[in-house]
Amino acid sequence: MEITAQPPPRETAERIREAVAAALPGARIRVTGEGSHFSLRVESAAFAGQTRLARQRLVLRAVAPLMKGDGAPVHAIDRLETVLPPAT
C-alpha cells in the first residue's frame, strides 16, 4: 500500500472552490476546513426551484473527483450549506 502526501488544506480548499465554480458559474463559494475535512457554503441563483437535496447533490457531484481513491485530498464534506442569493 502506497502512502501519498496530502496537499496543504489551503491548496485543497482552492481546488474545491474551483470545482464548484466550474459547475456553478457565478456562485459565491466559501470553503473552510482542516486536514481532509471541509465545510462549504455555496450561494447560487442556479439553485432556484431545486430542493435542498438536489442543490447538495449538484455541489457534491462537482467535488466528487477530489474524494475518489485512496489518496484523495478530500475525505469528507462535514457541512454543506446551499442557498439562493438574497432578493434584490
MDAnalysis code that builds the backbone (N, CA, C; Angstrom):
import MDAnalysis as mda
import numpy as np

u = mda.Universe.empty(264, n_residues=88, atom_resindex=np.repeat(np.arange(88), 3), trajectory=True)
u.add_TopologyAttr("name", ["N", "CA", "C"] * 88)
u.add_TopologyAttr("resid", np.arange(1, 89))
u.add_TopologyAttr("resname", ["MET", "GLU", "ILE", "THR", "ALA", "GLN", "PRO", "PRO", "PRO", "ARG", "GLU", "THR", "ALA", "GLU", "ARG", "ILE", "ARG", "GLU", "ALA", "VAL", "ALA", "ALA", "ALA", "LEU", "PRO", "GLY", "ALA", "ARG", "ILE", "ARG", "VAL", "THR", "GLY", "GLU", "GLY", "SER", "HIS", "PHE", "SER", "LEU", "ARG", "VAL", "GLU", "SER", "ALA", "ALA", "PHE", "ALA", "GLY", "GLN", "THR", "ARG", "LEU", "ALA", "ARG", "GLN", "ARG", "LEU", "VAL", "LEU", "ARG", "ALA", "VAL", "ALA", "PRO", "LEU", "MET", "LYS", "GLY", "ASP", "GLY", "ALA", "PRO", "VAL", "HIS", "ALA", "ILE", "ASP", "ARG", "LEU", "GLU", "THR", "VAL", "LEU", "PRO", "PRO", "ALA", "THR"])
u.atoms.positions = np.array([
    [0.840, -1.174, 0.000],
    [0.000, 0.000, 0.000],
    [0.889, 1.242, 0.000],
    [0.670, 2.107, -0.959],
    [1.472, 3.312, -1.079],
    [0.797, 4.468, -0.348],
    [1.555, 5.183, 0.437],
    [1.028, 6.344, 1.148],
    [1.445, 7.592, 0.379],
    [0.478, 8.411, 0.048],
    [0.775, 9.638, -0.684],
    [0.621, 10.827, 0.239],
    [1.456, 11.813, 0.021],
    [1.390, 13.036, 0.823],
    [0.168, 13.844, 0.402],
    [-0.533, 14.353, 1.379],
    [-1.708, 15.171, 1.114],
    [-1.277, 16.614, 0.846],
    [-1.945, 17.279, -0.089],
    [-1.640, 18.693, -0.315],
    [-2.067, 19.512, 0.903],
    [-1.508, 20.691, 1.070],
    [-1.922, 21.548, 2.183],
    [-3.422, 21.851, 2.098],
    [-4.111, 21.986, 3.247],
    [-5.551, 22.264, 3.226],
    [-5.917, 23.497, 2.392],
    [-5.089, 24.514, 2.398],
    [-5.392, 25.727, 1.616],
    [-5.443, 25.406, 0.118],
    [-4.519, 24.577, -0.328],
    [-4.494, 24.180, -1.736],
    [-5.724, 23.334, -2.077],
    [-6.058, 22.417, -1.203],
    [-7.232, 21.578, -1.427],
    [-8.503, 22.423, -1.417],
    [-8.597, 23.381, -0.507],
    [-9.768, 24.272, -0.455],
    [-9.915, 25.025, -1.768],
    [-8.811, 25.459, -2.350],
    [-8.859, 26.176, -3.627],
    [-9.320, 25.244, -4.745],
    [-8.879, 24.010, -4.720],
    [-9.328, 23.032, -5.724],
    [-10.825, 22.763, -5.599],
    [-11.319, 22.704, -4.373],
    [-12.760, 22.531, -4.149],
    [-13.506, 23.731, -4.714],
    [-13.024, 24.932, -4.386],
    [-13.672, 26.155, -4.862],
    [-13.715, 26.182, -6.390],
    [-12.614, 25.826, -7.022],
    [-12.553, 25.816, -8.489],
    [-13.522, 24.795, -9.086],
    [-13.630, 23.632, -8.469],
    [-14.537, 22.594, -8.972],
    [-15.986, 23.038, -8.884],
    [-16.353, 23.652, -7.763],
    [-17.733, 24.125, -7.597],
    [-18.000, 25.302, -8.533],
    [-17.031, 26.205, -8.683],
    [-17.194, 27.351, -9.580],
    [-17.382, 26.901, -11.029],
    [-16.711, 25.834, -11.424],
    [-16.877, 25.316, -12.782],
    [-18.279, 24.751, -12.996],
    [-18.832, 24.142, -11.963],
    [-20.180, 23.571, -12.057],
    [-21.271, 24.629, -11.918],
    [-20.965, 25.689, -11.166],
    [-21.947, 26.746, -10.886],
    [-21.315, 28.120, -11.138],
    [-21.157, 28.485, -12.412],
    [-20.549, 29.782, -12.709],
    [-21.297, 30.924, -12.018],
    [-20.541, 31.842, -11.456],
    [-21.141, 32.991, -10.779],
    [-21.497, 32.749, -9.324],
    [-21.315, 31.531, -8.848],
    [-21.651, 31.213, -7.449],
    [-20.659, 31.877, -6.504],
    [-21.149, 32.234, -5.323],
    [-20.277, 32.694, -4.244],
    [-19.981, 31.472, -3.388],
    [-18.699, 31.181, -3.202],
    [-18.297, 29.933, -2.569],
    [-17.340, 30.218, -1.419],
    [-17.649, 29.650, -0.268],
    [-16.739, 29.749, 0.879],
    [-16.383, 28.329, 1.302],
    [-15.090, 28.070, 1.371],
    [-14.587, 26.749, 1.755],
    [-13.704, 26.930, 2.984],
    [-13.978, 26.165, 4.015],
    [-13.134, 26.154, 5.210],
    [-12.861, 24.707, 5.575],
    [-11.784, 24.491, 6.306],
    [-11.515, 23.136, 6.753],
    [-10.095, 22.930, 7.196],
    [-9.868, 21.734, 7.697],
    [-8.549, 21.313, 8.159],
    [-8.324, 19.892, 7.698],
    [-7.062, 19.570, 7.460],
    [-6.749, 18.211, 7.041],
    [-7.491, 17.873, 5.769],
    [-8.306, 16.855, 5.814],
    [-9.063, 16.440, 4.632],
    [-10.569, 16.579, 4.836],
    [-10.979, 17.330, 5.868],
    [-12.398, 17.573, 6.160],
    [-12.701, 19.047, 5.899],
    [-13.784, 19.301, 5.157],
    [-14.096, 20.663, 4.749],
    [-15.571, 20.982, 4.945],
    [-15.849, 22.279, 5.015],
    [-17.214, 22.802, 5.050],
    [-17.352, 23.767, 3.889],
    [-18.538, 23.765, 3.283],
    [-18.788, 24.643, 2.144],
    [-20.073, 25.425, 2.344],
    [-20.042, 26.655, 1.872],
    [-21.245, 27.469, 1.751],
    [-21.278, 27.957, 0.322],
    [-22.328, 27.598, -0.396],
    [-22.439, 27.947, -1.800],
    [-23.735, 28.721, -2.005],
    [-23.593, 29.913, -2.574],
    [-24.747, 30.764, -2.871],
    [-24.831, 30.898, -4.387],
    [-25.961, 30.457, -4.957],
    [-26.090, 30.471, -6.409],
    [-27.547, 30.613, -6.838],
    [-27.754, 31.437, -7.865],
    [-29.088, 31.580, -8.453],
    [-29.498, 30.286, -9.155],
    [-28.529, 29.441, -9.498],
    [-28.826, 28.167, -10.161],
    [-29.623, 27.230, -9.266],
    [-29.681, 27.515, -7.971],
    [-30.425, 26.681, -7.043],
    [-31.933, 26.966, -7.062],
    [-32.350, 27.992, -7.767],
    [-33.767, 28.359, -7.804],
    [-34.612, 27.176, -8.277],
    [-35.671, 26.897, -7.541],
    [-36.597, 25.829, -7.900],
    [-36.121, 24.429, -7.564],
    [-34.937, 24.300, -6.958],
    [-34.417, 22.977, -6.617],
    [-34.627, 22.687, -5.137],
    [-34.809, 21.426, -4.834],
    [-34.909, 21.018, -3.438],
    [-33.529, 21.111, -2.790],
    [-33.509, 21.094, -1.485],
    [-32.243, 21.129, -0.745],
    [-31.356, 19.953, -1.152],
    [-31.946, 18.785, -1.279],
    [-31.193, 17.597, -1.672],
    [-30.605, 17.755, -3.077],
    [-31.374, 18.279, -4.012],
    [-30.881, 18.479, -5.378],
    [-29.725, 19.475, -5.402],
    [-29.814, 20.515, -4.597],
    [-28.734, 21.502, -4.505],
    [-27.461, 20.840, -3.986],
    [-27.608, 20.055, -2.929],
    [-26.451, 19.394, -2.334],
    [-25.826, 18.394, -3.302],
    [-26.652, 17.670, -4.013],
    [-26.132, 16.706, -4.986],
    [-25.332, 17.405, -6.079],
    [-25.814, 18.550, -6.524],
    [-25.118, 19.313, -7.556],
    [-23.716, 19.699, -7.095],
    [-23.611, 20.181, -5.873],
    [-22.313, 20.579, -5.330],
    [-21.428, 19.350, -5.097],
    [-21.979, 18.315, -4.515],
    [-21.179, 17.120, -4.223],
    [-20.695, 16.432, -5.501],
    [-21.492, 16.482, -6.556],
    [-21.061, 15.928, -7.847],
    [-19.823, 16.668, -8.356],
    [-19.781, 17.975, -8.133],
    [-18.637, 18.772, -8.570],
    [-17.376, 18.414, -7.787],
    [-17.540, 18.095, -6.516],
    [-16.414, 17.806, -5.630],
    [-16.006, 16.323, -5.682],
    [-16.854, 15.470, -6.178],
    [-16.629, 14.023, -6.162],
    [-15.255, 13.586, -6.675],
    [-14.738, 14.159, -7.766],
    [-13.417, 13.712, -8.222],
    [-12.306, 13.923, -7.180],
    [-12.481, 14.886, -6.290],
    [-11.483, 15.147, -5.251],
    [-11.637, 14.200, -4.063],
    [-12.677, 13.364, -4.096],
    [-12.954, 12.454, -2.985],
    [-12.735, 10.988, -3.370],
    [-12.250, 10.734, -4.586],
    [-12.105, 9.361, -5.071],
    [-10.689, 8.841, -4.879],
    [-10.600, 7.605, -4.514],
    [-9.317, 6.927, -4.421],
    [-8.708, 6.986, -3.030],
    [-7.726, 6.144, -2.823],
    [-7.067, 6.054, -1.522],
    [-6.339, 7.328, -1.137],
    [-5.768, 8.036, -2.101],
    [-5.014, 9.251, -1.806],
    [-5.810, 10.516, -2.023],
    [-7.133, 10.423, -1.996],
    [-7.983, 11.597, -2.254],
    [-7.684, 12.716, -1.257],
    [-7.582, 13.958, -1.743],
    [-7.298, 15.064, -0.840],
    [-8.481, 15.440, 0.053],
    [-9.693, 15.044, -0.346],
    [-10.885, 15.355, 0.442],
    [-11.475, 14.053, 0.960],
    [-11.521, 13.938, 2.278],
    [-12.117, 12.752, 2.889],
    [-13.611, 12.974, 3.138],
    [-13.969, 14.195, 3.544],
    [-15.370, 14.449, 3.879],
    [-15.723, 15.917, 3.719],
    [-16.973, 16.135, 3.357],
    [-17.585, 17.459, 3.434],
    [-18.463, 17.380, 4.676],
    [-17.984, 17.960, 5.766],
    [-18.677, 17.843, 7.047],
    [-19.918, 18.718, 7.127],
    [-19.892, 19.816, 6.408],
    [-21.048, 20.725, 6.416],
    [-21.189, 21.315, 5.030],
    [-22.409, 21.315, 4.522],
    [-22.688, 21.852, 3.194],
    [-23.946, 22.695, 3.268],
    [-23.778, 23.979, 3.020],
    [-24.896, 24.913, 3.021],
    [-25.068, 25.431, 1.598],
    [-26.266, 25.269, 1.049],
    [-26.562, 25.719, -0.308],
    [-27.732, 26.696, -0.228],
    [-27.502, 27.925, -0.672],
    [-28.522, 28.968, -0.532],
    [-28.667, 29.778, -1.809],
    [-29.828, 30.392, -1.926],
    [-30.084, 31.334, -3.011],
    [-29.537, 32.705, -2.623],
    [-29.134, 33.499, -3.600],
    [-28.713, 34.859, -3.276],
    [-29.896, 35.650, -2.730],
    [-29.632, 36.672, -1.923],
    [-30.731, 37.488, -1.399],
    [-31.482, 38.162, -2.544],
    [-32.774, 38.306, -2.353],
    [-33.600, 39.001, -3.340],
    [-33.221, 40.484, -3.367],
    [-33.190, 41.041, -4.554],
    [-32.853, 42.466, -4.660],
    [-34.054, 43.301, -4.972],
])
